[in-house]
Amino acid sequence: MDISIRPSAPEDIPAITAITNHAIEHSTAHFATAPDRVEDIAAQFDRDRAIYPWFTAVSDAGDVLGFSRAAQWKTRAAYDWTCESAVYLAVAARGKGLGFRLYTALFDALDQRGFRCVLAGVTVPNPPSEKLHEQMGMSVVGEIPAVGFKSGQWLAVRYYAKHLGDGSPPTPIR
C-alpha cells in the first residue's frame, strides 16, 4: 500500500474527527473527555490553516490514515513564532513510521513559514509517542505531574520542544 502525505483539505475533516475521537474515547493521549464535532474541527481548520499547517496521510485507496497539525500556543505577539504540534494516527496505521512522516512534513512547513519553536505535550507514559518526539529531535523541556484526570487516574504531561531555523530575526507571521 502506498501512502501519501499532503496538505489537509476540507474533505478530510470527517476522517480527522473520527481519528481524534478514537483517541479521546479509547486512550489518555487526548485530554478531551467528550467527542469532538465535525463542525468544530472544521471551524478550527478554517481558522488556523492560513498560518498553521495541517497534513493528512492518505492510502492509495483514499483512506485517511492520520494527520498532523500545528496550532497557536499562546496569544501574546512575542509568541507568534512558536506553535504547538500534534499527530494522531488511525489504529491500523500505527507502528509503521507514519507519525514520523507526518511530523516531518509539518516541521518542514513550519520552518518554511518562519516558525522558530515547535512544542508538543505528551501524556506519559506513552512510549510510542515519547519515542516519536525524540526521533524528531525534540528535547524534553519539562513535565507536569498529575495535571489531568481521565480514565479514573491522574496523568502527567511531558513537554517537548524543537527549535527551527537559524535564529535570525523573525518576519511577521500575521
Backbone as a chain_set.jsonl record, in Angstrom:
{"seq": "MDISIRPSAPEDIPAITAITNHAIEHSTAHFATAPDRVEDIAAQFDRDRAIYPWFTAVSDAGDVLGFSRAAQWKTRAAYDWTCESAVYLAVAARGKGLGFRLYTALFDALDQRGFRCVLAGVTVPNPPSEKLHEQMGMSVVGEIPAVGFKSGQWLAVRYYAKHLGDGSPPTPIR", "coords": {"N": [[0.848, -1.187, 0.0], [0.623, 2.12, -0.935], [1.32, 5.206, 0.602], [0.497, 8.542, 0.83], [1.538, 11.807, 1.81], [-0.011, 14.813, 2.305], [-1.071, 18.291, 2.153], [-3.741, 18.947, 4.367], [-7.225, 18.839, 3.529], [-10.531, 20.297, 3.244], [-12.341, 18.142, 2.858], [-11.165, 16.109, 4.293], [-11.791, 16.421, 6.92], [-14.014, 15.024, 8.289], [-12.863, 12.404, 8.583], [-10.518, 13.029, 9.993], [-11.697, 13.965, 12.321], [-12.887, 11.584, 13.216], [-10.596, 10.016, 13.759], [-9.44, 11.575, 15.772], [-11.513, 11.43, 17.674], [-11.452, 8.725, 18.303], [-9.046, 8.584, 19.722], [-9.768, 10.237, 21.858], [-11.864, 8.778, 23.047], [-10.787, 6.235, 23.588], [-8.289, 6.291, 24.752], [-5.682, 7.818, 26.749], [-4.237, 9.689, 25.492], [-5.279, 11.993, 24.439], [-6.69, 14.751, 25.96], [-9.355, 15.561, 25.965], [-12.674, 14.806, 27.029], [-15.076, 14.3, 25.931], [-16.464, 13.489, 22.748], [-15.296, 15.191, 19.797], [-16.983, 17.461, 17.564], [-17.65, 17.319, 14.095], [-18.151, 19.788, 12.874], [-16.879, 21.539, 14.633], [-14.158, 20.842, 14.462], [-13.809, 21.426, 11.77], [-14.21, 24.2, 11.817], [-11.999, 24.984, 13.362], [-9.925, 24.147, 11.668], [-10.44, 25.793, 9.385], [-10.049, 28.304, 10.55], [-7.356, 28.226, 11.317], [-5.596, 27.293, 9.271], [-4.354, 29.045, 7.413], [-2.156, 30.077, 8.692], [-1.144, 28.059, 10.396], [-0.038, 24.957, 9.496], [-1.687, 21.91, 8.385], [-1.482, 18.421, 7.877], [-2.273, 15.468, 6.028], [-2.286, 11.942, 5.986], [-2.738, 9.663, 3.444], [-4.016, 6.686, 2.084], [-3.406, 4.694, -0.897], [-5.886, 3.88, -1.624], [-7.453, 5.93, -0.869], [-8.091, 6.236, 1.798], [-8.059, 8.009, 4.867], [-5.386, 7.989, 7.003], [-4.104, 9.228, 9.062], [-3.094, 12.299, 10.696], [-1.319, 15.414, 10.992], [-0.85, 18.454, 12.751], [-0.508, 21.973, 13.368], [-0.875, 24.505, 15.855], [-1.85, 27.573, 17.428], [0.133, 28.537, 20.182], [0.279, 30.414, 22.357], [-1.367, 33.583, 22.919], [-0.104, 36.103, 23.01], [1.859, 38.504, 21.253], [4.694, 38.172, 21.118], [5.019, 35.459, 21.114], [4.409, 34.61, 18.586], [6.006, 33.131, 16.808], [6.158, 30.636, 17.767], [4.667, 27.47, 18.11], [2.204, 24.911, 18.763], [2.254, 21.408, 18.344], [0.667, 18.448, 16.967], [0.0, 14.99, 16.414], [-1.888, 12.369, 15.136], [-2.901, 9.021, 14.627], [-4.739, 6.585, 12.73], [-5.789, 3.509, 14.175], [-4.962, 1.171, 12.752], [-2.826, 2.165, 11.342], [-0.676, 2.621, 12.949], [2.704, 2.336, 14.236], [4.209, 2.13, 11.908], [5.897, 4.062, 11.006], [4.564, 6.271, 10.109], [3.767, 8.462, 11.67], [6.195, 9.794, 11.975], [6.677, 10.568, 9.306], [4.48, 12.289, 8.89], [4.974, 14.264, 10.837], [7.458, 15.177, 9.909], [6.762, 16.432, 7.474], [5.12, 18.438, 8.553], [6.903, 19.873, 10.291], [8.819, 20.749, 8.437], [7.222, 22.465, 6.87], [6.515, 24.347, 8.816], [9.019, 25.442, 9.406], [9.598, 26.61, 6.907], [7.66, 28.552, 6.919], [8.589, 30.3, 8.779], [8.46, 29.78, 11.493], [9.912, 29.317, 14.736], [9.991, 27.737, 17.0], [8.725, 24.653, 18.019], [6.349, 23.1, 19.977], [5.248, 20.315, 21.96], [2.9, 18.474, 23.795], [2.865, 15.533, 25.675], [1.068, 12.899, 26.973], [2.197, 10.999, 29.644], [2.925, 7.752, 30.992], [3.706, 7.039, 27.576], [5.089, 5.303, 25.551], [5.365, 4.93, 22.59], [4.707, 7.519, 21.571], [6.473, 9.145, 22.996], [8.915, 8.181, 21.984], [8.627, 8.868, 19.246], [8.598, 11.728, 19.364], [11.166, 12.191, 20.358], [12.674, 11.059, 18.26], [12.153, 12.944, 16.351], [13.859, 14.915, 17.015], [13.158, 16.468, 19.112], [13.41, 17.934, 22.341], [13.08, 17.133, 25.789], [11.517, 19.442, 27.828], [10.232, 19.796, 30.149], [7.994, 18.53, 32.695], [4.743, 18.071, 33.858], [3.401, 16.861, 36.68], [0.519, 14.834, 37.401], [-1.503, 16.455, 36.106], [-3.783, 16.227, 34.618], [-6.999, 14.648, 34.778], [-8.243, 11.655, 33.822], [-9.944, 8.77, 32.666], [-10.166, 7.664, 35.187], [-7.796, 8.245, 36.522], [-4.979, 10.22, 37.617], [-2.927, 12.044, 35.451], [0.256, 12.681, 33.969], [1.868, 15.228, 31.992], [4.324, 15.482, 29.619], [6.465, 17.861, 28.246], [7.765, 18.696, 25.093], [10.227, 20.264, 23.005], [11.328, 21.799, 19.98], [13.675, 23.601, 18.163], [13.584, 25.594, 15.275], [14.952, 26.761, 12.134], [17.497, 29.338, 11.745], [17.777, 31.096, 13.797], [17.7, 33.752, 13.13], [16.434, 37.165, 13.01], [12.875, 37.391, 13.206], [10.328, 37.265, 10.602], [7.235, 38.907, 9.975], [4.415, 36.957, 10.995], [1.684, 37.156, 10.862]], "CA": [[0.0, 0.0, 0.0], [1.313, 3.402, -0.981], [0.729, 6.232, 1.463], [0.989, 9.879, 0.515], [1.35, 12.872, 2.796], [-0.37, 16.027, 1.581], [-1.791, 19.247, 2.986], [-5.13, 18.562, 4.648], [-8.269, 19.52, 2.766], [-11.815, 20.256, 3.965], [-12.987, 16.83, 2.802], [-10.509, 15.218, 5.254], [-12.199, 16.741, 8.289], [-14.739, 13.938, 8.965], [-11.947, 11.323, 8.975], [-9.667, 13.576, 11.053], [-12.526, 13.969, 13.528], [-13.032, 10.201, 13.665], [-9.321, 9.609, 14.36], [-9.35, 12.313, 17.037], [-12.489, 10.892, 18.62], [-10.976, 7.421, 18.784], [-8.063, 8.886, 20.766], [-10.494, 10.775, 23.012], [-12.717, 7.764, 23.672], [-10.135, 4.96, 23.88], [-6.925, 6.445, 25.259], [-5.408, 9.021, 27.535], [-3.353, 10.536, 24.691], [-6.0, 13.245, 24.185], [-7.327, 15.072, 27.241], [-10.801, 15.801, 25.893], [-13.435, 13.698, 27.613], [-16.27, 14.112, 25.097], [-16.076, 13.523, 21.338], [-15.375, 16.443, 19.033], [-17.956, 17.502, 16.469], [-17.04, 17.619, 12.794], [-18.203, 21.233, 12.601], [-15.888, 22.234, 15.459], [-12.84, 20.604, 13.856], [-13.812, 22.185, 10.516], [-14.025, 25.614, 12.158], [-10.605, 25.136, 13.781], [-9.137, 24.026, 10.436], [-10.645, 27.012, 8.59], [-9.474, 29.444, 11.262], [-5.914, 28.132, 11.538], [-4.74, 26.759, 8.203], [-3.567, 30.064, 6.712], [-0.916, 30.283, 9.446], [-0.682, 26.802, 10.981], [-0.331, 23.894, 8.536], [-2.219, 20.591, 8.715], [-1.154, 17.43, 6.858], [-3.045, 14.234, 6.086], [-1.729, 10.742, 5.362], [-3.811, 9.022, 2.689], [-3.637, 5.461, 1.388], [-3.698, 4.737, -2.332], [-7.331, 3.655, -1.772], [-8.139, 7.15, -0.473], [-8.417, 6.244, 3.227], [-7.254, 8.875, 5.729], [-4.726, 7.138, 7.994], [-3.595, 10.035, 10.161], [-2.895, 13.72, 10.397], [-0.527, 16.254, 11.894], [-1.302, 19.842, 12.668], [0.057, 22.949, 14.291], [-1.867, 25.446, 16.381], [-1.309, 28.662, 18.249], [0.481, 28.143, 21.543], [-0.191, 31.495, 23.226], [-1.892, 34.686, 22.113], [0.724, 37.314, 23.019], [2.575, 38.652, 19.985], [6.068, 37.664, 21.167], [4.967, 34.014, 20.894], [3.913, 34.33, 17.235], [6.872, 32.208, 16.07], [6.103, 29.366, 18.494], [3.38, 26.812, 17.929], [2.045, 23.59, 19.357], [2.031, 20.402, 17.312], [0.004, 17.202, 17.337], [-0.098, 13.976, 15.381], [-2.757, 11.247, 15.522], [-2.992, 8.007, 13.584], [-5.738, 5.531, 12.834], [-5.208, 2.36, 14.871], [-4.309, 0.277, 11.788], [-1.67, 2.829, 10.743], [0.359, 2.843, 13.969], [3.883, 1.482, 14.23], [4.727, 1.977, 10.545], [6.681, 5.235, 10.644], [3.709, 7.3, 9.527], [3.843, 9.646, 12.521], [7.438, 10.47, 11.618], [6.473, 11.21, 8.005], [3.544, 13.413, 9.068], [5.665, 15.319, 11.581], [8.493, 15.747, 9.041], [6.082, 17.384, 6.589], [4.668, 19.567, 9.364], [8.036, 20.667, 10.755], [9.387, 21.426, 7.262], [6.33, 23.579, 6.514], [6.642, 25.364, 9.859], [10.305, 26.091, 9.19], [9.451, 27.458, 5.717], [6.779, 29.677, 7.256], [9.281, 31.194, 9.691], [8.339, 29.418, 12.906], [11.21, 29.071, 15.352], [9.909, 26.761, 18.088], [7.568, 23.762, 17.994], [6.128, 22.445, 21.27], [4.292, 19.21, 21.972], [2.614, 17.88, 25.096], [2.63, 14.097, 25.568], [0.668, 12.212, 28.197], [3.162, 9.939, 29.954], [3.766, 7.139, 29.973], [3.207, 6.723, 26.235], [6.369, 5.051, 24.879], [5.452, 5.223, 21.151], [4.705, 8.96, 21.34], [7.736, 9.665, 23.516], [9.95, 7.808, 21.012], [8.442, 9.692, 18.053], [9.029, 13.104, 19.599], [12.622, 12.178, 20.459], [13.192, 10.828, 16.908], [12.0, 14.198, 15.611], [14.851, 15.864, 17.513], [12.58, 17.305, 20.162], [14.006, 17.737, 23.661], [12.186, 17.279, 26.942], [11.734, 20.726, 28.488], [9.554, 19.789, 31.441], [6.89, 17.597, 32.901], [3.825, 18.491, 34.914], [2.781, 15.647, 37.219], [-0.886, 14.835, 37.821], [-2.099, 17.688, 35.601], [-5.081, 15.927, 34.026], [-7.677, 13.47, 35.314], [-9.001, 10.979, 32.781], [-9.966, 7.309, 32.802], [-10.03, 7.301, 36.593], [-6.437, 8.403, 37.046], [-4.255, 11.451, 37.382], [-1.938, 11.823, 34.414], [1.286, 13.693, 33.761], [2.16, 15.63, 30.622], [5.719, 15.852, 29.352], [6.557, 18.816, 27.148], [8.912, 18.607, 24.204], [10.435, 21.444, 22.167], [12.329, 21.748, 18.909], [13.904, 24.898, 17.54], [13.701, 25.574, 13.817], [15.6, 27.926, 11.542], [18.862, 29.692, 12.132], [17.767, 32.067, 14.886], [17.71, 35.129, 12.631], [15.234, 37.899, 13.398], [11.681, 36.866, 12.538], [9.495, 38.057, 9.716], [5.864, 38.833, 10.522], [3.628, 35.756, 10.697], [0.301, 37.56, 10.573]], "C": [[0.886, 1.24, 0.0], [0.561, 4.396, -0.112], [1.343, 7.565, 1.076], [0.675, 10.82, 1.667], [1.082, 14.131, 1.996], [-1.01, 17.013, 2.541], [-3.245, 18.789, 3.172], [-6.09, 19.425, 3.85], [-9.581, 19.422, 3.534], [-12.482, 18.879, 3.948], [-12.344, 15.8, 3.734], [-11.084, 15.349, 6.665], [-13.043, 15.647, 8.948], [-13.822, 12.793, 9.419], [-10.991, 11.79, 10.076], [-10.434, 13.582, 12.368], [-12.682, 12.554, 14.079], [-11.75, 9.693, 14.33], [-9.139, 10.292, 15.71], [-10.281, 11.707, 18.072], [-12.105, 9.51, 19.121], [-9.959, 7.629, 19.907], [-8.747, 9.411, 22.03], [-11.199, 9.654, 23.771], [-11.975, 6.52, 24.146], [-8.716, 5.088, 24.418], [-6.848, 7.656, 26.182], [-4.492, 9.977, 26.773], [-3.966, 11.901, 24.399], [-6.799, 13.545, 25.452], [-8.784, 15.487, 27.144], [-11.508, 14.583, 26.48], [-14.748, 13.446, 26.88], [-15.833, 14.227, 23.64], [-16.192, 14.926, 20.735], [-16.455, 16.323, 17.968], [-17.227, 17.886, 15.185], [-17.038, 19.12, 12.551], [-17.192, 22.017, 13.418], [-14.479, 22.059, 14.905], [-12.733, 21.386, 12.541], [-13.582, 23.674, 10.784], [-12.581, 25.892, 12.584], [-9.679, 25.093, 12.553], [-9.239, 25.305, 9.604], [-9.978, 28.224, 9.235], [-7.948, 29.419, 11.214], [-5.061, 27.898, 10.3], [-3.942, 27.796, 7.431], [-2.211, 30.288, 7.391], [-0.315, 28.954, 9.895], [-1.043, 25.636, 10.063], [-0.922, 22.637, 9.186], [-1.838, 19.669, 7.565], [-1.949, 16.155, 7.109], [-2.275, 13.128, 5.383], [-2.882, 9.981, 4.733], [-3.271, 7.781, 1.991], [-3.954, 5.596, -0.094], [-5.169, 4.454, -2.615], [-8.148, 4.881, -1.351], [-8.526, 7.218, 0.997], [-7.484, 7.182, 3.98], [-6.721, 8.021, 6.876], [-4.187, 7.908, 9.184], [-3.444, 11.474, 9.729], [-1.924, 14.325, 11.397], [-1.027, 17.672, 11.708], [-0.53, 20.691, 13.649], [-1.064, 23.885, 14.713], [-1.152, 26.506, 17.207], [-1.013, 28.15, 19.645], [-0.027, 29.166, 22.552], [-0.553, 32.689, 22.359], [-1.017, 35.934, 22.097], [1.663, 37.321, 21.832], [3.995, 38.097, 20.013], [6.132, 36.158, 20.933], [4.556, 33.637, 19.463], [4.748, 33.307, 16.47], [7.015, 30.867, 16.788], [4.722, 28.778, 18.28], [3.387, 25.472, 18.651], [1.721, 22.608, 18.238], [1.285, 19.202, 17.875], [0.014, 16.277, 16.135], [-0.944, 12.836, 15.928], [-2.885, 10.315, 14.331], [-4.176, 7.083, 13.823], [-5.047, 4.308, 13.443], [-4.419, 1.469, 13.912], [-3.035, 0.871, 11.196], [-0.511, 3.016, 11.718], [1.516, 1.865, 13.81], [4.527, 1.282, 12.872], [5.547, 3.18, 10.084], [5.876, 6.385, 10.076], [3.704, 8.581, 10.354], [5.078, 10.474, 12.199], [7.288, 11.215, 10.292], [5.547, 12.424, 8.113], [4.222, 14.572, 9.792], [6.761, 15.957, 10.72], [7.876, 16.775, 8.099], [5.668, 18.632, 7.363], [5.843, 20.463, 9.768], [8.713, 21.395, 9.598], [8.54, 22.634, 6.871], [6.421, 24.701, 7.55], [7.945, 26.142, 9.696], [10.214, 27.051, 8.001], [8.585, 28.683, 5.998], [7.395, 30.611, 8.29], [9.101, 30.884, 11.164], [9.706, 29.049, 13.452], [11.163, 28.055, 16.489], [8.605, 25.986, 17.963], [7.511, 23.072, 19.353], [5.136, 21.305, 21.097], [4.139, 18.714, 23.396], [2.244, 16.421, 24.903], [2.227, 13.553, 26.929], [1.667, 11.086, 28.438], [2.639, 9.057, 31.089], [3.001, 6.883, 28.683], [4.447, 6.473, 25.373], [6.392, 5.309, 23.378], [5.507, 6.725, 20.861], [5.993, 9.595, 21.851], [8.857, 9.403, 22.514], [9.847, 8.669, 19.751], [8.978, 11.102, 18.271], [10.548, 13.193, 19.731], [13.258, 11.939, 19.089], [13.114, 12.09, 16.057], [13.0, 15.259, 16.065], [14.299, 16.81, 18.558], [13.225, 16.942, 21.497], [12.946, 17.902, 24.736], [12.531, 18.593, 27.63], [11.001, 20.823, 29.82], [8.446, 18.765, 31.487], [6.041, 18.106, 34.06], [3.135, 17.232, 35.436], [1.307, 15.879, 37.548], [-1.637, 16.085, 37.369], [-3.483, 17.461, 34.988], [-5.673, 14.672, 34.634], [-8.564, 12.882, 34.232], [-8.893, 9.477, 33.006], [-9.669, 6.871, 34.229], [-8.651, 7.467, 37.178], [-5.895, 9.799, 36.759], [-3.119, 11.159, 36.424], [-0.977, 13.001, 34.306], [1.387, 14.024, 32.281], [3.617, 16.075, 30.565], [5.723, 16.776, 28.144], [7.884, 18.681, 26.421], [8.994, 19.892, 23.393], [11.492, 21.153, 21.114], [12.445, 23.141, 18.319], [14.15, 24.705, 16.05], [14.487, 26.796, 13.362], [16.971, 28.199, 12.126], [18.923, 30.73, 13.247], [17.802, 33.513, 14.434], [16.434, 35.833, 13.056], [14.011, 37.44, 12.577], [11.07, 37.849, 11.538], [8.065, 37.94, 10.251], [5.13, 37.575, 10.068], [2.228, 36.157, 10.26], [0.266, 38.762, 9.649]], "O": [[1.781, 1.382, 0.833], [-0.67, 4.425, -0.093], [2.565, 7.698, 1.004], [-0.307, 10.653, 2.391], [1.858, 14.481, 1.107], [-1.447, 16.627, 3.625], [-3.881, 18.306, 2.236], [-5.807, 20.582, 3.539], [-9.728, 18.549, 4.39], [-13.122, 18.494, 4.926], [-12.911, 14.728, 3.947], [-10.877, 14.472, 7.504], [-12.797, 15.356, 10.118], [-13.989, 12.271, 10.521], [-10.688, 11.027, 10.993], [-9.88, 13.242, 13.413], [-12.613, 12.355, 15.291], [-11.814, 9.014, 15.355], [-8.73, 9.655, 16.68], [-9.886, 11.495, 19.218], [-12.41, 9.164, 20.262], [-10.002, 6.935, 20.924], [-8.347, 9.067, 23.142], [-11.133, 9.594, 24.999], [-12.474, 5.811, 25.019], [-8.01, 4.086, 24.53], [-7.812, 8.4, 26.361], [-4.021, 10.965, 27.337], [-3.242, 12.862, 24.14], [-7.509, 12.675, 25.957], [-9.402, 15.747, 28.177], [-10.99, 13.468, 26.427], [-15.452, 12.482, 27.178], [-14.919, 14.992, 23.333], [-17.055, 15.722, 21.107], [-16.796, 15.225, 17.53], [-16.295, 18.69, 15.206], [-16.045, 19.672, 12.078], [-16.694, 23.046, 12.963], [-13.696, 23.009, 14.877], [-11.679, 21.945, 12.237], [-12.84, 24.33, 10.053], [-12.008, 26.915, 12.21], [-8.766, 25.909, 12.426], [-8.22, 25.84, 9.168], [-9.41, 29.068, 8.543], [-7.314, 30.466, 11.086], [-3.891, 28.281, 10.292], [-2.923, 27.445, 6.835], [-1.236, 30.647, 6.732], [0.894, 28.75, 9.785], [-2.224, 25.35, 9.867], [-0.69, 22.348, 10.36], [-1.866, 20.081, 6.405], [-2.256, 15.81, 8.251], [-1.685, 13.341, 4.324], [-3.879, 9.687, 5.392], [-2.202, 7.817, 1.381], [-4.681, 6.502, -0.501], [-5.659, 4.745, -3.707], [-9.374, 4.883, -1.457], [-9.213, 8.151, 1.411], [-6.271, 7.163, 3.77], [-7.487, 7.412, 7.623], [-3.848, 7.313, 10.207], [-3.638, 11.823, 8.564], [-1.736, 13.81, 12.5], [-1.554, 18.038, 10.657], [0.027, 20.196, 14.628], [-2.068, 24.034, 14.016], [-0.004, 26.339, 17.62], [-1.811, 27.415, 20.227], [-0.704, 28.797, 23.512], [-0.109, 32.801, 21.216], [-1.193, 36.768, 21.209], [2.2, 36.283, 21.444], [4.458, 37.589, 18.992], [7.191, 35.633, 20.589], [4.375, 32.456, 19.169], [4.228, 32.669, 15.555], [7.887, 30.065, 16.454], [3.725, 29.499, 18.269], [4.427, 24.977, 19.084], [0.999, 22.942, 17.298], [1.269, 18.966, 19.083], [0.035, 16.722, 14.988], [-0.737, 12.39, 17.057], [-2.967, 10.752, 13.183], [-4.566, 6.829, 14.963], [-3.85, 4.105, 13.241], [-3.307, 1.055, 14.239], [-2.24, 0.142, 10.604], [0.539, 3.527, 11.329], [1.353, 0.743, 13.33], [5.316, 0.353, 12.698], [5.857, 3.301, 8.899], [6.445, 7.371, 9.61], [3.643, 9.675, 9.793], [5.018, 11.702, 12.156], [7.722, 12.36, 10.169], [5.801, 13.461, 7.501], [4.062, 15.729, 9.403], [6.968, 17.168, 10.8], [8.411, 17.873, 7.942], [5.844, 19.752, 6.884], [5.778, 21.681, 9.601], [9.14, 22.539, 9.756], [9.075, 23.702, 6.575], [6.404, 25.878, 7.19], [7.963, 27.365, 9.834], [10.697, 28.18, 8.079], [8.766, 29.732, 5.378], [6.784, 31.619, 8.645], [9.55, 31.658, 12.009], [10.557, 28.533, 12.727], [12.211, 27.558, 16.902], [7.529, 26.566, 17.821], [8.51, 22.526, 19.821], [4.293, 21.329, 20.201], [5.123, 18.553, 24.118], [1.403, 16.099, 24.064], [2.945, 13.721, 27.915], [1.952, 10.305, 27.53], [1.997, 9.539, 32.022], [1.814, 6.556, 28.695], [4.821, 7.319, 24.561], [7.376, 5.874, 22.9], [6.271, 7.159, 19.999], [6.543, 10.488, 21.206], [9.658, 10.294, 22.227], [10.861, 9.147, 19.243], [9.734, 11.612, 17.443], [11.154, 14.16, 19.268], [14.28, 12.55, 18.778], [13.92, 12.28, 15.146], [12.99, 16.379, 15.555], [14.907, 17.838, 18.856], [13.545, 15.779, 21.745], [12.03, 18.713, 24.603], [13.688, 18.836, 27.976], [11.133, 21.816, 30.535], [8.023, 18.215, 30.471], [6.557, 18.515, 35.099], [2.364, 16.605, 34.71], [0.907, 16.981, 37.923], [-2.335, 16.708, 38.169], [-4.265, 18.403, 34.856], [-4.947, 13.737, 34.971], [-9.514, 13.519, 33.777], [-7.87, 8.981, 33.479], [-9.014, 5.854, 34.461], [-8.353, 6.893, 38.226], [-6.293, 10.461, 35.8], [-2.427, 10.151, 36.56], [-1.349, 14.154, 34.522], [1.041, 13.211, 31.424], [4.071, 16.914, 31.343], [5.064, 16.505, 27.141], [8.952, 18.569, 27.022], [7.979, 20.534, 23.122], [12.418, 20.372, 21.33], [11.44, 23.783, 18.013], [14.834, 23.772, 15.63], [14.663, 27.75, 14.12], [17.522, 27.405, 12.889], [20.007, 31.193, 13.603], [17.922, 34.414, 15.263], [15.456, 35.18, 13.423], [14.132, 37.141, 11.389], [11.263, 39.063, 11.614], [7.735, 36.958, 10.915], [5.212, 37.18, 8.905], [1.659, 35.534, 9.364], [-0.813, 39.24, 9.298]]}, "num_chains": 1, "name": "protein.A"}
